[in-house]
Amino acid sequence: MPDTFEDCVLAARAELAMARQLLRDEISTYPSPIAGCDAQFNHLLAARQKVLTAIRSLDDSVFVPTPRTPTPEAGIESR
């Protein structure tokens, strides 16, 4: 039986959570001192931000304009 959309989103959440934990572990064990121009450490920070942004995007509500609600402020039209 094929995966449902919800199954795919749950799998994505699990993978992102694992990536977040792996990055957290790698950042916490990174040798000090950390110079401001440490490219490897800065890459880890950038990767962490990408993962956090992806996790947040799964939780965000997305407004899809329709003829009945052309803007988010229009509210819900009842008929």
C-alpha positions as CSV (number, residue, x, y, z in Angstrom):
1,M,0.0,0.0,0.0
2,P,1.5,3.4,-0.9
3,D,2.3,6.0,1.7
4,T,-0.2,8.7,2.4
5,F,0.7,12.4,2.4
6,E,0.5,12.3,6.2
7,D,2.9,9.3,6.4
8,C,5.4,11.2,4.2
9,V,5.2,14.3,6.5
10,L,5.7,12.2,9.6
11,A,8.7,10.6,8.0
12,A,10.1,14.0,7.0
13,R,9.6,15.2,10.6
14,A,11.5,12.1,12.0
15,E,14.4,12.6,9.5
16,L,14.7,16.3,10.3
17,A,14.6,15.6,14.0
18,M,17.4,13.1,13.6
19,A,19.4,15.5,11.5
20,R,18.9,18.2,14.1
21,Q,20.1,15.9,16.8
22,L,23.2,14.8,14.8
23,L,24.1,18.5,14.1
24,R,23.5,19.4,17.8
25,D,25.9,16.6,18.8
26,E,28.5,17.6,16.3
27,I,28.4,21.3,17.2
28,S,28.6,20.5,21.0
29,T,31.7,18.3,20.5
30,Y,33.4,20.7,18.1
31,P,36.9,21.5,19.4
32,S,37.4,24.9,20.9
33,P,38.5,27.6,20.5
34,I,36.2,28.6,17.7
35,A,37.5,31.4,15.5
36,G,35.0,33.7,13.7
37,C,36.4,32.5,10.4
38,D,36.1,28.7,11.1
39,A,34.5,27.6,7.9
40,Q,33.7,24.1,9.1
41,F,31.9,25.4,12.2
42,N,30.1,28.0,10.2
43,H,28.9,25.3,7.8
44,L,27.5,23.3,10.7
45,L,25.7,26.4,12.0
46,A,24.2,27.0,8.5
47,A,23.1,23.4,8.2
48,R,21.5,23.6,11.6
49,Q,19.6,26.7,10.5
50,K,18.4,25.0,7.3
51,V,17.1,22.0,9.3
52,L,15.3,24.3,11.8
53,T,13.8,26.3,8.9
54,A,12.5,23.0,7.3
55,I,11.0,21.9,10.6
56,R,9.2,25.2,11.1
57,S,7.9,25.2,7.5
58,L,6.2,21.9,8.2
59,D,4.3,23.5,11.1
60,D,3.4,26.8,9.3
61,S,-0.1,27.4,8.2
62,V,-0.2,28.3,4.5
63,F,-2.8,30.6,3.1
64,V,-4.1,29.5,-0.2
65,P,-6.1,32.3,-1.9
66,T,-9.5,31.4,-3.4
67,P,-12.2,33.4,-5.0
68,R,-14.1,33.5,-1.7
69,T,-11.1,34.5,0.4
70,P,-8.6,36.5,-1.8
71,T,-6.6,37.7,1.3
72,P,-5.9,36.3,4.7
73,E,-7.9,39.2,6.3
74,A,-11.0,38.5,4.2
75,G,-12.2,35.8,6.7
76,I,-14.4,32.9,5.8
77,E,-17.5,33.6,3.7
78,S,-20.5,31.5,4.5
79,R,-23.4,30.9,2.2
